[in-house]
Amino acid sequence: MQMLVIITGTSGAGKTSQLELLEQHYGQGRVLTIATRAKRNGEADNAYHFVSDEQLSEMESRNETIWVIGRYGSRYSITEQAIREPLRKNNGLAFVAITPDYHAFLAQWCERHNISPINIHLIAPGPDEQRRRLQARDGSFNLERFEANTKFETDAQKAAEIVTLHFIEQAQPEKMFAKLSELIDSARAPS
């Protein structure tokens, strides 16, 4: 059985930290989403597949993208190949981090393509901690991103009305990962 762990959360909720822990524990199953923005200082090379806006438009015209969204002056996307490749290489288990407003869409796409989604939402940290994390990320603070986080938490609640969504509360990354891996191992266990 093929499985895609779909992790959502606001900016600064810990999605990247959890993806890194998933790779350490389960192997190289990360799905690289596409971004047209510049790489942030200190950002890992495998955080996104960075392309120009023109390259993404070409991919769209060839119907290679599952969706394309605009965020904070950049565009983000994902392709079927970006999902299928890590599934193939990592024994049918892959993981991706996306924004909550596209969670239900991707989960439903998976079901139509015989991939079992495991839907996880990382609950946002408190405002002070979130501000600290966003500032630590690239030395700046984006008020638009900070304010959008409230909408994203609402989007997660809406997604939970459409698909089974597991919520993980903020804690130390290792404690959050313990809950995440428990959900994955339970879903992968033979029934």
Secondary structure, 3 states (H helix, E strand, C coil): CCEEEEEEECCCCCHHHHHHHHHHHHCCCECCCEECCCCCCCCCCCCCEECCHHHHHHHHHCCCEEEEEEECCEEEEEEHHHHHHHHHHCCCEEEEEECHHHHHHHHHHHHHCCCEEEEEEECCCCHHHHHHHHHHHHCCCCHHHHHHHHHHHHHHHHHHCCCCCEEECCCCHHHHHHHHHHHHHHHHCCC
